[in-house]
Amino acid sequence: MTNPAMKRFLVMYQIPAAQMDEWQKTDPKSREASEAKLRGEWQAWTAAHAKVIVDMNAGGKTKRVNSLGVWPARNDIVICSTIEAESHEAAAKIFASHPHLQIPQAMIDIMELRPMTGM
């Protein structure tokens, strides 16, 4: 159950698409070992911060919609989650030592979610 006194934040874990393409060229055995290590660190981080995580989802194929139609697209978001924290600053501090940041050029954006009124 979520805490109504806490603010919600959308967390977007990003890796530039070109970086992901380069990573796929890495020797498979080396890549698998690195991915297994990082996966373990992610699991430990997630377990340690479970009380603030509302949900977490892996990114998939993207469709972009504009006035001309629907198009296949690509972006840098690989995972997104929703968390709860007292403030934007507190939310950002939670991710200061996140294992995702070990990946070259990786970044994490944290955006406050606010209720839409009048819709």
C-alpha distances in whole Angstrom, upper triangle without the diagonal:
4,7,9,12,12,14,13,16,17,19,22,24,28,31,34,35,39,37,35,39,40,38,39,42,42,43,41,41,40,38,36,36,35,32,31,31,29,26,26,26,23,21,22,21,17,17,18,15,12,10,11,11,9,12,15,18,22,24,27,30,30,32,33,34,36,39,41,39,36,37,36,35,34,32,30,27,26,22,20,16,13,12,11,14,16,19,21,23,20,18,22,23,20,22,25,26,24,26,27,29,31,32,35,35,31,29,25,24,21,21,19,18,18,18,21,23,26,25
4,6,9,8,10,10,13,15,17,20,22,26,29,32,33,37,36,34,37,39,37,38,42,41,43,41,41,40,37,36,36,34,31,31,31,28,26,26,25,22,21,22,20,17,17,17,14,12,9,9,9,7,11,15,18,21,23,26,29,29,31,31,32,34,37,39,37,35,36,35,33,32,30,29,25,25,21,18,14,11,10,8,11,13,15,17,19,17,15,19,20,18,20,23,24,22,25,25,27,30,31,34,33,29,26,23,22,18,18,16,14,15,15,19,21,24,23
4,5,6,9,10,13,16,18,21,24,27,31,34,35,39,37,36,40,41,39,40,44,43,45,43,43,42,39,38,38,36,34,33,33,30,28,28,27,24,23,23,21,19,19,18,15,14,10,10,11,10,14,17,21,24,26,29,32,32,33,33,34,36,39,41,39,37,38,37,36,34,32,30,27,27,23,20,16,13,11,8,9,10,13,16,18,15,15,18,19,17,20,23,24,23,26,26,28,31,32,35,34,30,27,23,22,19,18,15,14,15,15,19,20,24,24
4,5,8,9,13,16,19,22,25,28,32,35,36,40,38,37,41,43,41,42,46,45,47,45,46,45,42,41,41,39,36,36,36,33,31,31,30,27,27,27,24,22,22,22,18,17,14,12,14,12,16,19,22,26,27,30,33,32,33,33,33,35,37,40,38,37,38,37,36,35,32,31,28,28,25,21,18,14,12,9,11,11,13,16,18,16,16,19,21,19,22,25,27,26,29,28,30,33,34,36,35,31,28,25,23,19,18,15,13,13,12,16,17,21,21
4,7,10,13,17,19,23,25,28,32,35,37,40,39,38,42,43,41,43,46,46,48,46,47,45,42,42,41,39,37,37,36,33,32,32,30,27,27,27,24,22,23,21,18,18,14,13,15,14,18,21,24,27,29,32,35,34,35,35,35,37,39,42,40,39,40,39,37,36,33,32,28,29,26,22,19,15,13,9,9,8,11,14,16,14,14,18,19,18,21,23,25,25,28,28,29,33,34,36,34,31,28,24,22,19,17,14,14,13,14,17,18,22,23
4,7,10,13,15,19,21,25,28,31,33,36,35,34,38,39,37,39,43,42,44,43,43,41,39,38,38,35,33,34,33,30,28,29,27,24,24,24,21,19,20,19,15,15,12,10,12,11,15,18,21,24,26,29,32,31,32,32,33,34,37,40,38,36,37,36,34,33,30,28,25,26,22,19,16,12,9,6,5,5,8,11,13,11,11,14,15,14,17,20,22,21,25,25,25,29,30,32,31,27,24,20,19,15,14,11,11,11,13,17,19,22,23
4,7,10,13,16,19,22,26,28,31,34,33,32,36,37,35,37,40,40,43,41,42,40,37,37,37,34,32,33,32,29,28,29,26,23,24,24,21,19,21,20,16,16,14,10,12,11,14,17,19,22,23,27,29,28,29,29,29,31,33,36,35,33,34,33,31,30,27,25,22,23,20,17,14,10,8,5,6,6,7,8,11,10,9,12,14,14,16,19,21,20,24,23,24,27,28,30,28,25,22,18,16,12,11,7,8,8,10,14,16,20,20
4,7,10,13,16,19,23,25,27,31,30,29,32,34,32,34,37,37,40,38,39,37,34,34,34,32,29,30,30,26,25,26,24,21,22,22,19,17,19,19,15,14,13,9,10,9,11,13,16,19,20,23,25,24,26,25,26,28,31,33,32,30,30,30,27,26,23,22,19,20,17,13,10,7,6,5,7,9,9,9,12,11,9,12,14,13,15,18,20,19,22,21,22,25,26,28,26,23,19,16,14,10,9,6,5,8,10,13,16,20,19
4,6,10,13,16,19,22,24,27,26,25,29,30,29,31,34,34,36,35,36,35,31,31,32,29,27,28,27,24,23,24,22,19,20,21,18,16,18,18,14,15,14,10,10,10,11,12,14,17,17,20,23,22,23,23,24,26,29,31,30,28,28,27,25,23,20,18,16,17,14,10,8,6,5,6,8,10,9,8,11,11,7,10,13,12,12,15,18,16,19,18,19,22,22,24,22,19,16,12,10,6,5,4,5,9,11,14,17,21,20
4,7,10,13,16,19,20,24,23,22,26,27,26,27,31,31,34,32,34,32,29,29,30,27,24,26,26,22,21,23,21,18,19,21,17,16,19,19,15,15,15,12,10,10,10,10,11,13,14,17,19,18,20,20,21,23,26,28,27,24,24,23,21,19,16,15,12,13,11,7,6,5,7,9,11,14,13,11,13,13,10,11,14,13,12,16,18,15,18,16,17,21,20,22,20,17,14,10,8,6,5,6,6,10,13,15,18,21,20
4,6,10,13,16,18,21,20,19,23,24,23,24,28,28,30,29,30,29,25,26,26,23,21,23,22,19,18,20,18,15,17,18,15,13,17,17,14,14,15,12,10,11,10,9,10,12,12,16,18,17,20,20,22,24,28,29,28,25,25,23,20,18,15,13,10,11,8,5,5,6,7,10,12,15,14,11,13,13,9,9,12,11,9,13,14,12,14,12,13,17,17,18,17,13,10,7,6,5,6,9,10,14,17,18,22,25,24
4,6,10,12,14,17,16,16,19,21,20,21,25,25,28,27,28,26,23,24,25,22,19,21,21,17,17,20,18,15,17,19,16,15,18,19,16,17,18,15,13,14,12,10,10,10,10,13,15,15,17,17,20,22,26,27,25,23,22,20,17,15,11,9,6,8,6,5,7,9,11,14,16,19,17,14,16,16,12,12,15,13,11,14,15,12,14,11,12,15,14,16,14,11,8,6,5,6,8,11,12,16,19,20,24,27,25
4,7,10,12,15,14,13,17,18,16,18,21,21,24,23,25,23,19,20,21,18,16,18,18,14,14,17,15,12,15,17,14,14,17,18,16,17,19,16,14,15,13,10,10,9,9,13,15,15,18,19,22,24,28,29,27,24,23,20,17,14,11,8,6,6,5,6,8,11,13,16,17,21,19,16,17,17,14,12,15,13,10,13,13,10,11,7,9,12,11,13,11,8,6,5,7,9,12,15,16,20,22,24,28,30,29
4,7,9,12,10,10,14,15,14,16,19,19,22,22,24,22,18,20,21,18,16,19,19,15,16,19,17,15,18,20,17,17,21,21,19,21,23,20,18,19,17,14,13,11,10,13,14,14,17,18,21,23,26,27,26,23,21,18,15,12,9,5,4,6,7,9,12,15,16,20,21,24,22,19,19,20,17,15,17,16,13,14,15,12,12,9,9,12,10,11,9,6,5,6,8,11,13,17,18,22,25,26,29,32,30
4,6,8,7,7,10,11,11,13,15,16,19,19,21,19,16,18,19,16,14,18,18,14,16,19,17,15,19,21,19,19,23,23,22,23,26,23,21,22,20,17,15,13,11,14,15,15,18,19,22,24,28,28,27,24,21,18,15,12,9,5,7,7,10,12,15,18,20,23,24,27,25,22,22,23,20,18,20,19,15,16,16,14,13,9,9,11,8,8,6,5,7,9,11,15,17,21,22,26,28,29,33,35,33
4,5,5,6,9,10,11,13,15,16,20,20,22,20,17,20,21,18,17,21,21,18,19,22,21,19,22,24,22,23,26,27,25,27,29,26,24,25,23,20,18,15,13,15,15,15,17,18,21,23,26,26,25,23,20,17,14,10,8,5,8,9,13,15,18,21,23,26,27,30,28,24,25,26,23,20,22,22,18,19,19,17,16,13,12,14,10,9,7,7,9,12,13,17,19,22,24,27,30,30,34,36,34
4,5,5,6,9,10,11,13,15,18,19,21,20,17,19,21,18,17,21,21,19,20,23,22,21,24,26,24,24,28,29,27,28,31,28,26,27,24,20,18,15,13,13,12,13,15,16,20,21,25,24,23,20,17,14,11,8,7,5,9,9,13,16,19,22,25,28,29,32,30,27,28,29,26,23,26,25,21,22,22,20,19,15,15,16,13,12,10,10,12,15,16,19,21,25,26,29,31,31,35,37,35
4,5,5,6,9,10,11,13,17,18,21,19,16,19,21,18,18,22,22,20,21,25,24,22,26,28,26,27,30,31,30,31,34,31,29,30,27,24,22,18,16,16,16,16,19,19,23,24,27,27,26,23,20,17,14,11,10,9,12,13,16,19,23,26,28,31,32,35,33,30,30,31,28,26,28,27,23,24,24,22,20,17,16,17,13,11,10,11,14,17,18,22,24,28,29,32,35,35,38,40,38
4,5,5,6,9,10,11,15,16,18,16,13,16,18,15,15,18,19,16,18,21,20,19,23,25,23,24,27,28,27,29,32,29,27,28,26,22,21,17,16,17,17,18,21,21,25,27,30,30,29,26,22,19,17,13,12,9,12,12,15,18,21,25,26,30,31,33,32,28,28,29,26,24,25,25,21,21,21,19,17,13,13,13,9,8,7,9,12,15,17,21,23,27,29,32,35,35,39,41,39
4,5,5,6,9,10,14,14,16,15,12,14,16,14,13,16,17,15,16,20,19,18,21,23,22,23,26,27,26,27,30,28,26,27,24,20,18,15,13,14,14,15,19,20,24,26,29,29,27,24,21,18,15,11,11,9,11,10,13,17,20,23,25,29,30,33,32,29,29,29,26,24,26,25,21,22,21,18,16,13,14,14,10,10,10,10,13,15,18,21,23,27,28,32,34,35,38,40,38
4,5,5,7,9,13,13,17,15,13,15,18,16,15,19,20,18,19,23,23,21,24,27,26,26,29,31,30,31,34,32,29,30,27,24,21,17,16,15,15,16,19,20,24,26,30,28,27,24,21,17,15,12,12,11,14,13,17,20,23,27,29,33,34,37,35,32,33,33,30,28,29,29,25,26,25,22,20,17,18,17,13,12,13,13,17,19,21,25,27,30,31,35,37,37,41,43,40
4,5,5,7,11,12,15,13,11,14,16,14,14,18,19,17,19,22,22,22,25,27,26,27,30,31,31,32,35,33,31,32,29,25,23,20,19,19,19,20,23,24,28,30,33,32,31,28,24,21,19,15,15,14,16,15,19,22,25,29,30,34,35,38,36,33,33,34,31,28,30,29,25,25,24,22,19,17,17,16,12,11,12,13,17,20,22,26,28,32,33,37,39,40,43,45,43
4,5,5,9,10,12,10,8,11,13,11,11,14,15,14,16,19,19,18,21,23,23,24,27,28,28,29,32,31,28,30,27,23,21,18,17,17,18,20,23,25,28,31,34,33,32,29,25,22,20,16,16,14,15,14,17,20,23,27,28,32,33,36,35,32,32,32,29,27,28,27,23,23,22,20,17,14,15,13,10,10,12,12,16,19,21,25,27,31,32,36,38,39,43,45,43
4,5,8,8,11,11,8,11,13,12,11,15,17,16,17,20,20,20,22,25,25,25,28,30,30,30,34,32,29,31,27,24,21,18,17,16,17,19,22,24,28,30,34,33,31,28,24,21,19,16,16,15,17,14,17,21,24,28,30,34,35,38,37,34,34,34,31,29,31,29,26,26,25,22,19,17,18,17,13,13,15,15,19,21,24,27,29,33,34,37,39,40,44,46,43
4,6,8,11,11,9,12,14,14,14,17,18,18,19,22,23,23,25,28,27,28,31,33,33,33,37,35,33,34,31,27,25,21,21,20,20,22,25,27,31,33,36,35,33,30,27,23,21,19,19,18,20,18,21,25,28,32,33,37,38,41,40,37,37,37,34,32,33,32,28,29,27,25,22,19,20,18,15,15,16,17,21,24,26,30,32,36,37,40,43,43,47,49,47
4,6,8,7,6,9,11,10,11,14,16,15,17,20,20,21,23,25,25,27,29,30,31,32,35,34,32,34,31,27,25,22,21,21,22,24,28,29,33,35,39,38,36,33,30,26,24,21,21,19,21,18,21,25,28,31,33,36,37,41,39,36,36,36,33,31,32,30,27,27,25,23,20,18,19,16,13,13,16,17,21,23,26,30,32,36,37,41,43,44,48,50,48
4,6,5,6,9,10,11,12,14,16,16,18,20,21,22,24,26,27,28,30,32,32,33,37,36,34,36,33,29,27,24,24,24,24,27,30,32,36,38,42,41,39,36,32,29,27,24,24,22,24,21,24,27,30,34,35,38,40,43,42,39,39,39,36,34,34,33,29,30,27,25,21,20,21,19,16,17,20,20,24,26,30,33,35,39,40,44,46,47,51,53,51
4,5,5,6,9,10,10,12,14,15,16,18,20,20,22,24,25,26,28,30,31,31,35,34,32,33,30,27,25,21,22,22,23,26,29,31,35,38,41,40,38,34,31,28,26,23,24,22,23,20,22,26,28,32,33,37,38,42,41,39,38,38,35,33,34,32,29,29,27,24,21,20,21,19,17,18,21,20,24,26,29,32,35,38,39,42,45,46,49,52,49
4,5,5,6,9,10,11,12,14,15,17,19,20,21,23,24,26,27,29,30,31,35,34,32,34,31,28,26,23,24,24,26,29,32,34,38,41,44,43,41,38,35,31,30,27,27,25,25,22,24,27,29,33,34,37,39,42,42,39,39,38,35,34,34,32,29,29,26,24,20,20,22,19,17,19,22,22,25,27,31,33,36,39,40,44,46,47,51,54,51
4,6,5,6,9,10,11,12,14,16,17,18,20,22,23,24,26,27,29,30,33,33,31,33,30,27,26,23,23,24,26,28,32,34,38,40,44,43,41,38,35,31,29,26,25,23,24,21,22,26,28,32,32,36,37,40,39,37,36,36,33,31,31,29,26,26,24,22,18,18,19,16,14,16,19,19,23,25,28,31,34,37,39,42,45,46,50,52,50
4,5,5,6,9,10,10,12,14,15,16,18,20,21,22,24,26,26,27,31,30,28,30,27,23,22,19,20,20,22,25,28,30,34,37,40,39,37,34,31,27,26,22,22,19,20,17,19,23,25,28,29,33,34,37,37,34,34,33,31,29,29,27,24,24,22,20,16,15,17,14,12,14,17,16,20,22,25,28,31,34,35,39,41,43,46,49,47
4,5,5,6,9,10,10,12,14,15,16,18,20,21,22,24,25,26,30,29,27,29,26,22,21,18,20,20,22,25,29,31,35,38,41,41,38,35,32,28,27,24,23,21,21,18,19,22,24,28,29,32,34,37,37,35,35,33,31,29,30,27,24,25,22,20,16,16,18,16,14,16,19,18,21,23,26,29,32,34,35,39,41,43,46,49,47
4,5,5,6,9,10,11,13,14,15,17,19,20,21,23,25,25,29,29,27,29,27,23,23,20,22,23,25,28,32,34,38,40,44,44,41,38,35,31,30,26,26,23,23,20,20,24,25,29,29,32,33,37,37,35,34,33,30,29,29,26,24,24,21,19,15,16,17,14,14,16,20,19,22,23,27,29,32,35,36,40,42,44,48,50,48
4,5,5,6,8,10,11,12,14,16,16,18,20,21,23,24,27,27,25,27,25,22,21,19,20,21,24,26,30,32,35,38,42,42,39,36,33,30,28,24,23,20,20,17,18,21,23,26,27,30,31,34,34,31,31,30,27,26,25,23,20,21,18,16,12,12,14,11,10,13,16,15,18,20,23,26,29,32,33,37,40,41,45,48,46
4,5,5,6,9,10,10,12,14,15,16,18,20,21,21,25,25,22,24,22,18,18,15,17,18,21,23,27,29,33,35,39,39,37,33,31,27,25,22,21,18,18,14,15,18,20,23,24,28,29,32,32,30,30,28,26,24,24,22,19,20,18,15,11,11,13,11,10,13,16,14,17,18,22,24,27,30,31,35,37,39,42,45,43
4,5,5,6,9,10,11,12,14,15,17,18,20,21,24,24,22,24,22,19,19,16,19,20,23,26,29,32,35,38,42,42,39,36,34,30,28,25,24,21,20,17,17,20,21,24,25,28,29,33,33,31,31,29,27,26,25,23,20,21,18,16,12,13,16,13,13,17,19,18,20,21,24,26,29,31,32,36,38,40,44,46,44
4,5,5,6,9,10,11,12,14,16,17,19,20,23,24,22,25,23,20,20,18,20,22,25,28,31,33,37,40,43,43,41,38,35,32,30,27,25,22,21,18,18,20,21,24,24,27,28,31,31,30,29,27,25,24,23,21,18,19,16,14,10,12,14,11,12,15,18,17,19,20,23,25,28,31,32,36,38,40,44,47,45
4,5,5,6,9,10,10,12,14,15,16,18,21,21,19,22,20,17,17,15,17,20,23,25,28,30,34,36,40,40,38,35,32,29,27,24,22,19,17,14,14,17,18,21,21,24,25,28,28,26,26,24,22,21,20,18,15,16,13,10,7,8,10,9,9,13,15,13,15,16,19,21,24,27,28,32,35,37,40,43,41
4,5,5,6,9,10,10,12,14,15,16,19,19,17,20,17,14,15,13,16,18,21,24,27,29,33,36,39,40,37,34,32,28,26,23,22,19,17,14,13,16,16,19,20,23,24,28,28,26,26,25,22,21,21,18,16,18,15,12,9,10,13,12,12,16,18,15,17,17,20,21,24,27,27,31,33,35,39,42,40
4,5,5,6,9,10,11,12,14,15,19,19,18,20,19,16,17,16,19,22,25,27,31,33,36,39,43,43,41,37,35,32,30,27,25,22,21,17,16,18,18,21,21,23,24,28,28,27,27,25,22,22,21,18,16,18,15,12,9,11,14,13,14,18,20,18,19,19,22,23,26,28,29,33,35,37,41,44,42
4,5,5,6,9,10,11,12,14,17,18,16,19,18,16,17,16,19,22,25,27,31,33,36,38,42,43,41,37,35,32,30,27,24,21,20,17,15,17,17,19,19,21,22,25,25,24,23,21,19,19,18,15,13,14,11,9,6,9,11,10,12,16,18,15,16,16,20,20,24,26,27,31,33,36,39,42,41
4,5,5,6,8,10,10,12,15,15,13,16,15,12,13,13,16,19,22,24,28,29,32,35,39,40,37,34,32,29,27,24,22,19,17,14,12,14,13,16,16,18,19,23,23,22,22,20,17,17,16,13,11,13,11,8,6,8,11,11,12,16,17,14,15,14,17,17,21,23,24,27,30,32,36,39,37
4,5,5,6,9,10,10,14,14,13,15,14,12,14,14,17,20,24,26,29,31,34,37,41,41,39,36,34,31,29,26,24,22,19,16,14,15,14,16,16,19,20,24,24,24,23,21,19,19,18,15,14,16,14,11,10,11,14,15,16,20,21,18,18,17,20,20,23,24,25,28,30,33,37,40,38
4,5,5,6,9,10,13,14,13,17,16,15,17,17,21,24,27,29,32,34,37,40,43,44,42,39,37,34,32,29,27,24,22,19,17,18,16,18,17,19,20,23,24,23,23,20,18,18,17,14,13,15,12,10,10,12,15,15,17,20,22,19,19,18,21,20,24,25,26,29,32,34,38,41,40
4,5,5,6,8,12,12,11,15,14,13,15,16,19,22,26,27,31,32,35,37,41,42,40,37,35,33,30,27,25,22,19,17,15,15,14,15,14,16,16,19,20,19,19,16,14,15,13,10,10,11,9,7,8,10,12,13,15,19,20,17,16,15,17,17,20,21,23,26,29,31,35,38,37
4,5,5,6,9,9,8,11,11,10,13,14,17,20,24,25,29,30,33,36,39,40,38,35,34,31,29,26,24,21,18,16,13,13,11,13,11,14,15,18,20,19,19,16,14,15,15,11,11,14,12,9,10,11,14,16,17,21,21,18,17,15,17,16,19,20,21,24,26,29,32,36,34
4,5,5,9,10,10,13,13,12,15,17,20,24,27,29,32,34,36,39,42,44,41,38,37,34,33,30,28,25,22,20,17,16,14,15,14,15,16,20,21,21,21,18,16,18,17,13,14,16,14,12,13,15,17,18,20,24,25,21,21,18,20,19,22,23,23,26,28,31,34,38,36
4,6,8,10,10,14,15,14,18,19,22,26,29,31,34,35,37,40,44,45,43,40,39,36,34,31,29,26,23,21,18,18,15,16,13,14,15,18,19,19,19,16,15,16,14,11,12,14,12,11,12,15,17,18,20,24,25,21,20,18,20,19,21,22,23,26,28,31,34,38,37
4,6,6,7,10,12,12,16,18,21,24,28,28,31,32,35,37,41,42,40,37,36,34,32,29,27,24,21,19,16,15,12,12,10,11,11,14,16,16,16,13,11,13,12,8,10,13,12,11,13,14,16,18,20,23,24,20,18,16,17,15,18,18,19,22,24,28,31,34,33
4,6,5,8,10,11,14,17,20,23,27,28,30,32,34,37,40,42,39,36,36,34,32,29,27,25,21,20,16,15,12,11,9,10,12,15,17,18,18,15,13,16,15,11,13,16,15,13,15,16,19,21,22,25,26,22,21,18,19,17,19,19,19,22,24,27,30,33,32
4,6,8,11,13,16,19,22,26,29,30,32,33,35,38,41,43,40,38,37,36,34,32,29,27,23,22,19,17,13,12,9,9,10,13,15,17,17,14,13,15,15,12,14,17,17,16,18,19,21,23,25,28,28,24,22,19,20,17,19,18,18,20,22,25,28,31,31
4,6,9,11,15,18,20,24,27,27,30,30,32,34,38,40,38,35,35,33,31,29,26,24,21,20,16,14,10,9,5,5,7,10,12,13,14,11,9,12,12,9,12,15,16,14,17,17,19,22,23,26,26,22,20,16,16,13,15,14,15,17,19,22,25,29,28
4,6,7,11,14,17,20,24,24,26,27,29,32,35,37,35,32,32,30,28,26,23,21,18,17,13,11,7,6,4,7,9,13,14,15,16,13,11,13,14,11,12,15,16,14,16,16,18,21,22,25,24,20,18,15,15,13,14,14,14,17,19,22,25,28,27
4,7,11,14,16,19,23,23,25,26,27,30,33,35,33,30,30,29,27,26,23,22,18,18,14,11,7,5,5,7,11,14,15,16,18,16,13,16,17,14,15,19,19,17,19,18,21,24,24,27,26,22,20,17,16,14,14,14,13,15,16,19,22,25,24
4,7,10,13,16,19,20,22,23,25,28,31,33,30,27,27,26,24,23,21,19,16,15,11,8,5,5,7,10,14,17,18,18,20,18,15,17,18,15,15,19,19,16,18,17,20,22,22,25,24,21,19,16,16,14,15,15,14,17,18,20,23,26,24
4,7,10,13,16,17,20,22,24,27,30,32,29,26,25,23,22,20,18,16,13,11,7,6,4,7,9,12,15,19,20,18,20,19,15,16,18,15,14,18,18,14,15,14,17,19,19,22,21,17,16,14,14,13,15,16,15,19,20,22,26,28,26
4,6,9,13,14,17,19,21,24,28,29,26,23,22,20,19,17,15,14,11,9,6,5,6,9,12,16,19,22,22,21,23,22,18,19,21,18,16,20,20,16,16,14,18,20,19,21,21,17,16,14,15,15,16,18,17,20,21,23,26,29,26
4,7,10,12,15,18,20,24,27,28,25,22,20,18,16,14,13,12,9,6,4,6,9,12,15,19,21,25,25,23,24,24,20,20,22,19,17,20,20,16,16,13,16,18,16,19,19,15,15,14,15,16,17,20,19,23,24,25,29,31,29
4,7,8,12,14,17,20,24,24,22,18,17,14,13,11,10,9,7,5,5,7,10,13,17,20,23,26,26,23,25,25,21,21,23,21,19,22,22,18,17,14,17,19,17,19,18,15,15,14,15,16,17,20,19,22,24,24,28,30,27
4,6,10,13,16,19,23,23,20,16,14,12,11,10,10,11,9,8,9,11,14,17,20,24,26,30,29,27,29,28,25,24,27,25,22,25,25,21,21,18,20,22,19,21,20,17,18,17,18,19,20,23,22,25,26,26,30,31,28
4,7,10,13,17,20,20,17,13,11,8,8,8,9,11,10,10,12,14,17,20,23,27,29,33,32,29,31,31,27,27,30,28,25,28,28,24,24,20,23,24,21,22,21,19,20,19,20,22,22,24,24,26,27,27,31,32,29
4,7,10,13,17,16,14,10,8,6,5,6,8,10,10,11,12,13,17,19,23,26,29,32,30,27,30,30,27,26,29,28,25,28,28,25,25,21,23,25,22,23,21,19,19,19,18,20,20,23,22,24,25,25,28,29,26
4,7,10,13,13,10,6,5,5,5,8,10,13,13,14,16,16,19,21,25,28,31,33,32,29,32,32,29,28,32,30,28,31,31,28,28,25,26,28,25,26,24,22,22,22,21,22,22,24,22,25,25,24,27,28,24
4,7,10,10,8,6,5,6,6,9,10,14,14,16,17,17,20,22,25,28,31,33,31,28,31,32,29,28,32,31,28,31,32,29,29,26,27,29,26,26,24,23,22,22,20,22,21,23,22,24,24,23,26,26,23
4,7,8,6,4,6,9,9,12,13,17,17,19,20,20,22,23,27,29,32,34,32,30,32,34,30,30,34,33,31,33,35,32,32,29,30,33,30,30,27,26,25,24,22,24,22,24,22,23,23,21,24,24,21
4,5,5,7,8,11,11,14,15,19,19,22,23,22,25,26,29,32,34,36,33,31,33,35,32,31,35,35,33,35,37,34,35,31,32,35,32,32,29,28,27,26,24,25,23,25,23,24,24,22,24,24,21
4,6,8,11,14,15,18,19,23,23,26,27,26,28,29,32,34,36,38,36,33,36,38,35,35,38,38,36,38,40,38,39,35,36,38,36,35,32,31,30,30,27,28,26,28,26,26,26,23,25,24,21
4,7,9,13,14,17,19,23,24,26,28,27,30,31,34,37,39,41,39,36,39,40,37,37,40,40,38,40,42,39,39,36,36,39,36,35,32,32,31,31,29,30,28,30,29,30,29,27,29,28,25
4,7,10,12,16,18,22,22,24,25,25,28,29,33,35,37,40,38,35,38,39,36,36,39,39,36,39,40,37,38,34,35,37,34,34,32,31,30,30,28,29,28,29,28,29,28,26,28,27,24
4,7,9,13,15,19,19,21,22,22,25,26,30,33,35,38,36,34,36,37,34,34,37,36,34,36,37,34,34,31,32,34,31,31,29,28,28,27,26,27,26,28,26,27,27,25,28,28,24
4,6,10,13,16,17,19,21,21,24,26,30,33,35,38,36,33,36,37,33,33,36,35,33,35,36,33,32,29,30,32,29,29,26,25,26,26,25,26,26,28,27,29,29,27,30,30,27
4,7,10,14,15,16,18,19,23,25,29,32,34,37,35,32,35,36,32,31,34,33,30,33,33,30,30,26,27,29,26,26,24,23,23,24,23,25,25,27,26,29,29,28,31,32,29
4,7,10,12,13,16,17,21,23,26,30,32,34,33,30,32,33,29,28,31,30,27,29,30,27,27,23,24,26,23,22,20,20,20,20,20,22,22,25,24,27,28,27,30,31,28
4,7,9,10,13,15,19,21,25,28,30,33,31,28,29,30,27,25,28,28,24,26,27,24,23,20,21,22,19,19,17,16,17,17,17,20,20,24,24,26,28,27,31,32,29
4,6,8,11,13,16,19,22,25,27,29,27,24,26,27,23,22,25,24,21,23,24,21,21,17,18,20,17,16,14,13,13,14,14,16,17,20,21,24,26,25,29,30,28
4,6,9,11,15,17,20,23,25,27,25,22,23,24,21,19,22,21,18,19,20,17,17,13,14,16,13,13,11,9,9,11,11,14,16,19,20,23,26,26,30,32,30
4,6,7,11,14,17,20,22,25,23,20,21,22,18,17,20,19,16,18,19,16,16,12,14,16,13,14,12,10,9,9,10,12,14,17,17,21,23,24,27,29,27
4,7,11,14,17,20,22,25,24,22,23,23,19,18,20,19,16,18,18,15,14,10,13,15,12,14,13,10,11,10,12,14,16,19,19,23,25,26,30,32,30
4,7,11,13,17,19,22,22,19,21,20,17,16,18,16,14,17,17,13,13,10,13,15,14,16,15,12,11,10,11,12,14,17,17,21,23,24,28,30,28
4,7,10,14,16,19,19,16,18,18,14,14,17,15,13,16,17,14,15,12,14,17,16,18,17,13,12,9,9,10,11,13,13,17,19,20,24,27,25
4,7,10,13,16,16,15,17,16,12,13,15,13,12,16,16,13,15,13,16,19,18,21,20,16,14,11,11,9,11,12,12,15,17,19,23,26,24
4,7,10,14,14,13,15,14,10,12,15,13,13,16,18,15,17,16,18,21,21,24,22,19,16,12,12,9,10,10,9,12,14,17,20,23,22
4,7,10,11,11,13,11,8,11,12,10,11,15,16,14,17,16,18,21,22,24,23,19,17,13,12,9,10,10,10,13,15,18,21,25,24
4,7,9,10,12,10,7,11,12,10,13,16,18,16,19,19,20,24,25,27,26,22,19,16,15,11,11,10,10,12,14,18,20,24,24
4,6,7,9,6,5,9,10,9,12,14,16,16,20,20,20,24,25,27,26,23,19,16,15,11,12,10,11,13,16,19,22,25,25
4,7,8,6,7,11,11,11,14,16,19,19,22,23,23,26,28,30,28,25,22,18,17,13,13,11,13,13,16,19,21,25,26
4,5,5,6,9,10,11,13,15,18,18,22,22,22,25,26,28,26,23,20,16,15,11,11,9,11,12,15,19,21,24,25
4,5,5,6,9,10,11,13,16,16,20,19,19,23,24,25,23,20,16,13,11,8,8,7,10,12,15,18,20,24,25
4,5,5,6,9,10,11,14,15,19,19,18,21,23,24,22,20,16,14,12,10,11,10,14,16,19,22,24,28,28
4,5,5,7,9,10,13,14,18,18,18,21,23,25,23,20,17,14,13,11,12,11,14,16,20,23,25,29,29
4,6,5,7,9,12,12,16,16,16,19,21,22,21,18,15,11,10,7,9,9,12,14,18,21,24,27,27
4,5,6,7,10,10,14,14,13,17,18,19,18,15,12,9,8,6,9,10,14,16,20,23,26,29,29
4,5,5,8,10,14,14,13,16,18,20,19,16,14,11,12,10,13,14,17,20,23,26,29,32,32
4,6,8,8,12,13,13,15,18,20,19,16,14,11,12,10,13,14,17,20,23,26,29,32,32
4,6,5,9,9,9,12,14,16,15,12,10,8,10,9,13,14,17,20,24,26,29,33,32
4,6,9,10,8,11,14,15,15,12,10,9,11,11,15,17,20,23,26,29,32,35,35
4,6,8,7,9,12,14,15,12,11,11,14,14,18,20,22,26,29,32,35,38,38
4,5,6,8,10,13,14,11,10,9,12,13,16,19,21,24,27,30,33,37,36
4,5,6,8,11,13,10,11,11,14,16,19,22,24,27,30,33,36,39,38
4,5,6,9,10,7,8,8,12,14,17,20,22,26,29,31,34,37,36
4,5,7,8,5,6,8,11,14,17,20,23,26,30,31,35,38,37
4,6,9,7,9,11,15,18,21,24,26,30,33,35,39,42,40
4,6,5,9,11,15,18,21,24,26,30,33,35,38,41,39
4,6,9,12,16,19,22,25,28,31,34,36,39,42,40
4,7,10,13,16,19,23,25,29,32,33,36,39,38
4,7,10,14,17,20,22,26,29,30,34,36,35
4,7,10,13,17,19,22,26,27,31,33,32
4,7,10,13,16,19,22,24,27,30,29
4,6,10,12,16,19,21,24,27,26
4,7,9,13,16,18,22,25,24
4,6,10,13,15,18,21,20
4,6,10,12,15,19,19
4,7,9,12,16,15
4,6,9,13,13
4,6,10,10
4,7,7
4,6
4
